[in-house]
Amino acid sequence: MYKILLIEDEESIVEFVELELRHEGYEVESTFDGRSGLELAEKQDYDVILLDLMLPELNGMEVCRRIRASKDTPIIMLTARDSIMDRVMGLESGADDYLPKPFAIEELLARIRVILRRAEKKTEHHQNSLTFKDIELNLESRILMKDQESIELTNKEFELLAVFMKNINRVLTRDILLEKVWGYDAIIETNVVDVYVRYLRNKLNSEDKEQYIHTVRGAGYVMRE
């Protein structure tokens, strides 16, 4: 599950955005001032930070600059100030994107998805293989190794396993897995995910069928350390 930090001082916006993000399957933590937001961003790891520009205690520009001094967490700046200069200053302070208020929640969700995909591709570029317990998945050769033996995977099995291994300890819903492996517009029932998880478990051939991929009842699946 992707984790998002929302730093915003307008309670009505916080309540609305939190509700929508959680509905989409994200874990959300919120704070209402720049100083506490900075402390959270520095102490914990988030996948995306939504940062308001006009904040009490410490403004969004300064928060963004200080986060960038130690972390490269993607930041989307949210603000009612929409001049070209404000946008330039926001991006130059280290923000990855800039969304003026009022905004449509659909646009915010779309921008979050774009940033998450960009972060995944960046990780893939620097990483040729994924490891978990005693298995290793080579992203270039598409070969799965377990105990020095190769295991043949179909294309969809490979893609599904790669998604799990890129999201260790994150619970992934069936809808998320369908979108990532089969595509957003695919007309496929969600139970196809259950079928392919069973295929992977059989090929990994563990006596404990959930040694690698665990079922989270009512939620989805997770590879948990």
C-alpha positions as CSV (number, residue, x, y, z in Angstrom):
1,M,0.0,0.0,0.0
2,Y,1.4,3.4,-1.0
3,K,1.8,5.9,1.8
4,I,1.0,9.5,1.3
5,L,1.8,12.5,3.6
6,L,-0.7,15.4,3.3
7,I,0.6,18.7,4.7
8,E,-2.4,21.1,4.5
9,D,-3.9,23.6,7.0
10,E,-7.5,23.7,5.6
11,E,-9.4,21.1,7.5
12,S,-12.2,20.8,4.9
13,I,-9.6,20.0,2.2
14,V,-7.8,17.5,4.5
15,E,-11.0,15.6,5.3
16,F,-12.0,15.5,1.6
17,V,-8.6,14.5,0.2
18,E,-8.0,11.9,3.0
19,L,-11.4,10.3,2.2
20,E,-10.7,10.0,-1.5
21,L,-7.2,8.8,-1.1
22,R,-8.2,6.0,1.3
23,H,-11.0,5.1,-1.1
24,E,-8.3,4.6,-3.8
25,G,-6.3,2.3,-1.5
26,Y,-3.7,4.7,-0.2
27,E,-2.5,5.0,3.4
28,V,-2.7,8.7,4.4
29,E,-1.1,10.7,7.2
30,S,-2.0,14.3,7.6
31,T,-0.7,17.3,9.5
32,F,-1.8,21.0,9.6
33,D,1.4,23.0,9.8
34,G,4.8,23.1,8.0
35,R,7.0,22.4,11.0
36,S,5.2,19.1,12.0
37,G,5.0,18.2,8.4
38,L,8.7,18.6,7.9
39,E,9.4,16.5,11.0
40,L,7.2,13.6,9.7
41,A,8.7,13.8,6.2
42,E,12.3,13.6,7.6
43,K,11.6,10.8,10.1
44,Q,9.4,8.5,8.0
45,D,9.3,7.3,4.5
46,Y,6.5,8.2,2.2
47,D,5.8,7.5,-1.5
48,V,4.3,10.9,-2.2
49,I,4.0,14.2,-0.2
50,L,1.1,16.6,-0.9
51,L,2.3,20.0,0.3
52,D,0.4,23.2,0.6
53,L,2.3,26.4,-0.1
54,M,0.7,28.7,2.5
55,L,1.2,27.0,5.9
56,P,1.6,28.2,9.5
57,E,4.9,27.7,11.4
58,L,6.9,27.1,8.2
59,N,5.8,27.8,4.6
60,G,5.6,25.2,1.9
61,M,8.6,26.5,0.0
62,E,10.9,26.1,3.0
63,V,9.5,22.7,3.9
64,C,10.1,21.5,0.3
65,R,13.7,22.8,0.3
66,R,14.5,21.2,3.6
67,I,13.0,17.8,2.6
68,R,15.1,18.0,-0.6
69,A,18.2,18.4,1.4
70,S,18.0,14.9,2.6
71,K,15.3,13.0,0.6
72,D,14.0,12.6,-2.9
73,T,10.4,11.8,-2.0
74,P,8.1,13.0,-4.8
75,I,6.3,16.2,-3.8
76,I,3.2,17.7,-5.3
77,M,2.7,21.3,-4.3
78,L,-0.9,22.4,-3.7
79,T,-1.7,26.1,-3.6
80,A,-4.2,28.8,-4.3
81,R,-1.4,30.9,-5.8
82,D,-1.3,30.2,-9.5
83,S,1.0,32.8,-11.0
84,I,3.8,31.7,-13.3
85,M,6.4,33.0,-10.8
86,D,4.8,30.9,-8.0
87,R,4.9,27.8,-10.1
88,V,8.5,28.4,-11.0
89,M,9.5,29.0,-7.4
90,G,7.6,25.9,-6.3
91,L,9.4,23.7,-8.9
92,E,12.8,25.3,-8.2
93,S,12.4,24.6,-4.5
94,G,12.3,20.9,-5.4
95,A,8.6,20.1,-6.0
96,D,7.9,17.5,-8.7
97,D,4.5,18.9,-9.7
98,Y,2.3,21.9,-8.9
99,L,-1.5,21.8,-8.7
100,P,-3.4,25.1,-8.2
101,K,-6.5,25.2,-6.0
102,P,-9.3,24.6,-6.4
103,F,-8.5,21.3,-8.1
104,A,-10.6,18.3,-9.2
105,I,-9.8,15.2,-7.1
106,E,-9.6,13.2,-10.4
107,E,-6.7,15.4,-11.5
108,L,-4.9,15.0,-8.2
109,L,-5.3,11.2,-8.3
110,A,-4.1,11.1,-11.9
111,R,-1.0,13.2,-11.0
112,I,-0.3,10.9,-8.0
113,R,-0.5,7.8,-10.3
114,V,1.9,9.5,-12.8
115,I,4.4,10.3,-10.1
116,L,4.3,6.8,-8.7
117,R,4.8,5.2,-12.1
118,R,7.7,7.5,-12.7
119,A,9.3,6.5,-9.4
120,E,8.8,2.8,-10.2
121,K,10.5,3.3,-13.6
122,K,13.4,5.1,-12.0
123,T,13.9,2.3,-9.5
124,E,13.7,-0.3,-12.4
125,H,16.4,1.7,-14.3
126,H,18.8,1.3,-11.4
127,Q,17.9,-2.3,-10.5
128,N,18.3,-5.3,-12.8
129,S,17.0,-7.9,-10.3
130,L,14.6,-8.2,-7.3
131,T,15.2,-10.5,-4.4
132,F,13.0,-11.9,-1.6
133,K,13.9,-14.6,0.8
134,D,15.5,-17.3,-1.3
135,I,14.2,-16.2,-4.7
136,E,15.7,-13.8,-7.3
137,L,13.8,-12.3,-10.3
138,N,16.0,-10.9,-13.1
139,L,14.1,-8.1,-14.8
140,E,16.2,-8.2,-18.0
141,S,16.3,-12.0,-18.6
142,R,12.9,-12.5,-17.0
143,I,14.3,-15.6,-15.2
144,L,13.2,-16.6,-11.7
145,M,15.9,-18.4,-9.6
146,K,15.1,-20.4,-6.4
147,D,17.9,-22.3,-4.7
148,Q,20.1,-22.0,-7.8
149,E,17.4,-23.5,-10.0
150,S,15.5,-21.6,-12.6
151,I,11.7,-21.5,-12.7
152,E,9.9,-20.9,-15.9
153,L,7.2,-18.2,-15.8
154,T,4.6,-17.0,-18.3
155,N,4.6,-13.3,-19.1
156,K,1.7,-12.6,-16.8
157,E,3.2,-14.6,-14.0
158,F,6.4,-12.7,-14.4
159,E,4.7,-9.3,-14.3
160,L,2.6,-10.3,-11.3
161,L,5.5,-11.5,-9.4
162,A,7.5,-8.4,-10.3
163,V,4.7,-6.2,-8.9
164,F,4.7,-8.1,-5.6
165,M,8.5,-8.0,-5.3
166,K,8.6,-4.2,-5.9
167,N,6.0,-3.7,-3.2
168,I,7.3,-5.8,-0.3
169,N,5.1,-5.4,2.8
170,R,2.5,-3.4,0.9
171,V,-1.0,-4.9,0.7
172,L,-2.1,-4.9,-3.0
173,T,-5.8,-5.1,-3.8
174,R,-7.0,-7.2,-6.7
175,D,-8.0,-4.1,-8.6
176,I,-4.5,-2.6,-8.2
177,L,-3.0,-5.9,-9.4
178,L,-5.3,-6.0,-12.4
179,E,-4.4,-2.5,-13.4
180,K,-0.7,-3.0,-13.1
181,V,-0.5,-6.4,-14.8
182,W,-3.4,-6.5,-17.2
183,G,-4.0,-2.8,-17.8
184,Y,-6.5,-0.2,-16.6
185,D,-9.0,-0.9,-19.5
186,A,-8.8,-4.7,-19.4
187,I,-12.2,-6.3,-19.2
188,I,-11.3,-9.1,-16.8
189,E,-12.8,-10.4,-13.6
190,T,-10.8,-9.8,-10.4
191,N,-10.7,-13.5,-9.7
192,V,-8.1,-13.9,-12.5
193,V,-5.7,-12.5,-9.9
194,D,-6.5,-15.3,-7.5
195,V,-5.9,-17.8,-10.3
196,Y,-2.4,-16.4,-11.1
197,V,-1.5,-16.1,-7.5
198,R,-2.2,-19.9,-7.2
199,Y,-0.1,-20.5,-10.3
200,L,2.8,-18.7,-8.7
201,R,2.4,-20.5,-5.4
202,N,2.5,-23.8,-7.2
203,K,5.6,-22.9,-9.1
204,L,7.4,-21.7,-6.0
205,N,6.5,-25.1,-4.7
206,S,6.6,-24.4,-1.0
207,E,4.9,-26.7,1.5
208,D,3.6,-23.6,3.2
209,K,1.4,-22.2,0.4
210,E,1.7,-18.7,1.8
211,Q,5.4,-18.7,2.4
212,Y,5.9,-16.0,-0.3
213,I,2.5,-14.5,-1.2
214,H,0.2,-14.0,1.8
215,T,-3.6,-13.5,1.5
216,V,-5.0,-10.6,3.4
217,R,-8.7,-11.4,3.8
218,G,-11.0,-8.7,2.6
219,A,-8.1,-6.7,1.1
220,G,-5.8,-8.6,-1.3
221,Y,-2.3,-10.0,-1.2
222,V,1.1,-9.1,0.1
223,M,4.7,-10.3,0.1
224,R,5.7,-9.8,3.7
225,E,9.1,-10.1,5.3
